[in-house]
Amino acid sequence: MLFNSYIFLFLFLPITLIGFHFIGRYTKANIAIAWLVGASLFFYGWWNPAYLILLLFSIIFNFSVGVFLSRNSKGNLAHKAILLFGIITNLSVLGYFKYANFFIDNLNSLAQTNILLNEIILPLGISFFTFQQITYLVDAYYQETKEYSFLYYCLFVTFFPQLIAGPIVHHKEMMPQFLKDTIYKLQTKNIAIGLTIFIIGLCKKVIIADGISVYSTPVFNAAEAGILLTFFEAWTGAIAYTFQLYFDFSAYSDMAIGVGLMFGIVLPLNFNSPYKARNITDFWRRWHITLSKLIRNYLWDPLSLTLTRFAITRGYGNLRIFILTIIFPILFSFFWIGLWHGAGWNFILFGFLHGFYIVIYHIWIKFKLNFLDFQLINNSKLSKSLGWLITFICVVFAWILFRANNLDSAINLYRGMLGLNGYVLPESYLIILNKFLGFGNFLEANGFKFGVSGFFGGITQIGLFFIVGFIAFIMPNTYQFMSNSLPKKLSKELDEVKINFKPLNWRPTYLFSLLLAAIFAFTVLSISKNSEFLYFQF
Amino acid sequence: METKYILNFIKNTAIILVLLLPILLFLFSTGEFQSIASAANKQILEKNNSIYGVAFRNNTIEYKLQMLSKVNPKIITLGSSRVLQFSKEMFKKDFYNLGNSMSSINEGFEISDYIINQNPDIVFFGVDFWWFNENWIIPRPLETKEALLNNIEKPYSIDISNIMETIKWIFSGKITLSDIYNQFNSGSSNIGLQGIYGDGFRSDGQHFSSRTIAGKIPSHDIKFITTTDEVNIGTRYNFSKGINAKHYENFLMLVKKISLSGTKVIIFFPPFAPEINTALINSNKIKFIEILKNKFIKDNLSFYDFTNSKKISSSSCEFIDGIHPGIVTNARLLLKISQNDDKVHKYLDYEYVKNIVNNNQGLSYLPNNEISSLPEVDYLDIGCQK
């Protein structure tokens, strides 16, 4: 079931919410939890009931392993073996559903074999609930989890706002919330804030993300069909997709947090204006925050620490230490981030490309420390702006690999973006540009063509990009608008919580309710053919 | 305070939705969001004069291919919007006008399989000489063929821009309250927001611009100024690099492909308005049509050249704009072809076509009360007696 569907908005959500608070108020908390688990399983099963079995198996298996790990003291061999067994089982299931076809295809082409595997349908959200439970097992191994009932564990995994596309939540940040009495009582403040955040997210998805997709999808389809894309067409597709993904994922994160709040549950922040990032590490601190944290805490940190110890004991020099403790863990971590997003070489390259960006950034930092008197670095405004621009362009380039269905279409787009397929502007621009000292003729003499510019919609499209760019680059994000009212747990995660212009700060006033109603009404009327969230495919 | 906020939100949402409801109902009642498959079925059932014209999207190719498969014609006109003014009454056998579904040779290839599947007896292929221009960037379909046809059964979805645009049109008077009332009161056999005004495609693929010819909407080519400017400075008329050999080769392949199953392909250069023909001569751009003609002759490709509309006794008044001949001009053109081609003569409703020419001189459309009760006026402002 999709958040942006009528059935969710007008049936599932109200019934589940009213039912939860009603049961919570008049009966026991356990029954309310059972209601929410039941509703979450229904939400998941709506897509494909058969995969409910997989989800339930995963829950039962991980709960059993987790309980065993938390009951036995860590460190002994059996304990370690059980943890390893748990992780391998989880990864094997994920590997089968997500990567088997990719593996077989590559094996066939490398070994010239002809192994056939039926098309495996990727269960929704498998990467999310698998990783969530692996972290639970690791936490249980280190005795960082308390033991709760199976029912509570079920809710930790299946809680429908975060089940399909995150945020990836931790056992220790969710379980204590389920125990609070307050969540079972209807709290209008939470409902008002949650509803507002949810509707902002819905609007971002339906109006902005789906609206921009009409500019990106045809370009990527054309690239896949082998049509040569000109410079402006390729950039149109790339920029459109960059914003589409931003608003799509940001929308889902808002909606998940909003719905969570309506149930009194605070989900972690997963998206914090990533296109405002001034360097690539800053970008990953703002984009898919919970995945970045997970990879950092459970992969990068342990690996880097181990390698640092190794390098120090061996007495390696600076360069070798840098390679072993910085470059290698970064590339290794980003290889997994790439692979996590999808089974394909384009995803692996996407990961490596971002890893490469971060390595370059680390080298730059080292360079900067040695050349502090360099004028450009001293000019903080200029260097920050340049940093932002370079980061954004790097991100746009990487999204091509992320979106393209195969490497050939990505290369086709890159060729267009680099101007290798020529430059074509709309025919009418020749006359307009010629009014400026014959600039049109100058361009024509220098390789530009004027004609039917295909996927490039000209000034209207650029205007649209400016508007969505303004929202993404300049405007405060949802949580900054709501900063005065957010639960502390959420607001402390933001780095620039307050916005200076007071009238923009959300308050439960009549004017804001009218604005929200208008946004909601127009958004609901604009809901199209149930377009899925892009992150569902992971 | 929060409780009040939530209640106000619910109340305001309800008010806004109730206010927007009439606009939504109006839009839906026009059939603007109907799926192409369902619109095509409706048009086939309505038989003659139902017009399909949507305002919020360009779906001509998908729509025309769907209609083509429904009509299963023996005679087809193929080409750009310049061949849109041929109608089924002109022929004795089933006819479909595929005009406006091919604005370049590669688009012709995209739809050629659909034409071949119908196994037509005759295809009238109107050729635009700029298709061969090395300088001109070839338009391409926005989606691949498969993507275009995948959504034929799905109704279109409304979005916020559609609602806002409709509100804008109501305030600017393009849609009047009486239009909305009439739509609710009596409905229309036409489909789509343009269709209800008689602007769009009839079930045989002929296009109608009822409001323009009645002077309700200004023509974009008053006194042929726009087209004359285009001839002088427009890219597609600028042949500085000559004719593209690859495009020409593809064109020959396309003709051969359609002809292979026994279909007779009649190639012709559609007429230009006399003023535009003169502009082509004055700017010496006419020579590229001559080059093409020589190439056709060299390759034994028979064709008809109607570039100069005076040769078939047409006049500026029989044109919709500088490059789009009206139905009377096309009737003249068909009579000319039928004099030289027995098969065309056999398929043509000769008397009907002759009557068009004899009784409607100086008109670009035939009067048709079922489509529009408004008479044709001198909408190009060139002093035509209509």
HADDOCK unambig.tbl for C-alpha pairs under 7 A between the chains (distance, minus, plus):
assign (segid A and resid 188 and name CA) (segid B and resid 2 and name CA) 5.73 0.50 0.50
assign (segid A and resid 188 and name CA) (segid B and resid 3 and name CA) 5.80 0.50 0.50
assign (segid A and resid 189 and name CA) (segid B and resid 2 and name CA) 5.49 0.50 0.50
assign (segid A and resid 192 and name CA) (segid B and resid 2 and name CA) 6.01 0.50 0.50
assign (segid A and resid 192 and name CA) (segid B and resid 6 and name CA) 6.13 0.50 0.50
assign (segid A and resid 218 and name CA) (segid B and resid 142 and name CA) 6.11 0.50 0.50
assign (segid A and resid 218 and name CA) (segid B and resid 143 and name CA) 5.59 0.50 0.50
assign (segid A and resid 222 and name CA) (segid B and resid 143 and name CA) 6.95 0.50 0.50
assign (segid A and resid 222 and name CA) (segid B and resid 144 and name CA) 6.90 0.50 0.50
assign (segid A and resid 427 and name CA) (segid B and resid 235 and name CA) 6.42 0.50 0.50
assign (segid A and resid 450 and name CA) (segid B and resid 235 and name CA) 6.48 0.50 0.50
assign (segid A and resid 451 and name CA) (segid B and resid 136 and name CA) 5.92 0.50 0.50
assign (segid A and resid 451 and name CA) (segid B and resid 137 and name CA) 5.30 0.50 0.50
assign (segid A and resid 451 and name CA) (segid B and resid 235 and name CA) 5.98 0.50 0.50
assign (segid A and resid 452 and name CA) (segid B and resid 137 and name CA) 5.64 0.50 0.50
assign (segid A and resid 452 and name CA) (segid B and resid 138 and name CA) 6.62 0.50 0.50
assign (segid A and resid 452 and name CA) (segid B and resid 139 and name CA) 5.65 0.50 0.50
assign (segid A and resid 454 and name CA) (segid B and resid 139 and name CA) 6.03 0.50 0.50
assign (segid A and resid 454 and name CA) (segid B and resid 140 and name CA) 6.43 0.50 0.50
assign (segid A and resid 455 and name CA) (segid B and resid 142 and name CA) 6.99 0.50 0.50
assign (segid A and resid 508 and name CA) (segid B and resid 1 and name CA) 6.52 0.50 0.50
assign (segid A and resid 508 and name CA) (segid B and resid 2 and name CA) 5.68 0.50 0.50
assign (segid A and resid 508 and name CA) (segid B and resid 5 and name CA) 5.41 0.50 0.50
assign (segid A and resid 509 and name CA) (segid B and resid 5 and name CA) 6.16 0.50 0.50
assign (segid A and resid 510 and name CA) (segid B and resid 5 and name CA) 6.34 0.50 0.50
assign (segid A and resid 510 and name CA) (segid B and resid 8 and name CA) 6.72 0.50 0.50
assign (segid A and resid 513 and name CA) (segid B and resid 5 and name CA) 5.77 0.50 0.50
assign (segid A and resid 513 and name CA) (segid B and resid 8 and name CA) 6.02 0.50 0.50
assign (segid A and resid 513 and name CA) (segid B and resid 9 and name CA) 4.78 0.50 0.50
assign (segid A and resid 514 and name CA) (segid B and resid 9 and name CA) 6.19 0.50 0.50
assign (segid A and resid 514 and name CA) (segid B and resid 12 and name CA) 5.93 0.50 0.50
assign (segid A and resid 516 and name CA) (segid B and resid 9 and name CA) 6.83 0.50 0.50
assign (segid A and resid 517 and name CA) (segid B and resid 9 and name CA) 5.31 0.50 0.50
assign (segid A and resid 517 and name CA) (segid B and resid 12 and name CA) 5.65 0.50 0.50
assign (segid A and resid 517 and name CA) (segid B and resid 13 and name CA) 4.57 0.50 0.50
assign (segid A and resid 518 and name CA) (segid B and resid 13 and name CA) 6.49 0.50 0.50
assign (segid A and resid 518 and name CA) (segid B and resid 16 and name CA) 6.79 0.50 0.50
assign (segid A and resid 521 and name CA) (segid B and resid 13 and name CA) 5.87 0.50 0.50
assign (segid A and resid 521 and name CA) (segid B and resid 16 and name CA) 6.69 0.50 0.50
assign (segid A and resid 521 and name CA) (segid B and resid 17 and name CA) 6.22 0.50 0.50
assign (segid A and resid 522 and name CA) (segid B and resid 160 and name CA) 5.99 0.50 0.50
assign (segid A and resid 525 and name CA) (segid B and resid 158 and name CA) 6.91 0.50 0.50
assign (segid A and resid 525 and name CA) (segid B and resid 159 and name CA) 6.49 0.50 0.50
assign (segid A and resid 525 and name CA) (segid B and resid 160 and name CA) 6.91 0.50 0.50
assign (segid A and resid 526 and name CA) (segid B and resid 158 and name CA) 5.61 0.50 0.50
assign (segid A and resid 526 and name CA) (segid B and resid 159 and name CA) 3.84 0.50 0.50
assign (segid A and resid 526 and name CA) (segid B and resid 160 and name CA) 5.23 0.50 0.50
assign (segid A and resid 527 and name CA) (segid B and resid 159 and name CA) 6.88 0.50 0.50
assign (segid A and resid 528 and name CA) (segid B and resid 157 and name CA) 5.07 0.50 0.50
assign (segid A and resid 528 and name CA) (segid B and resid 158 and name CA) 6.84 0.50 0.50
assign (segid A and resid 529 and name CA) (segid B and resid 157 and name CA) 6.58 0.50 0.50
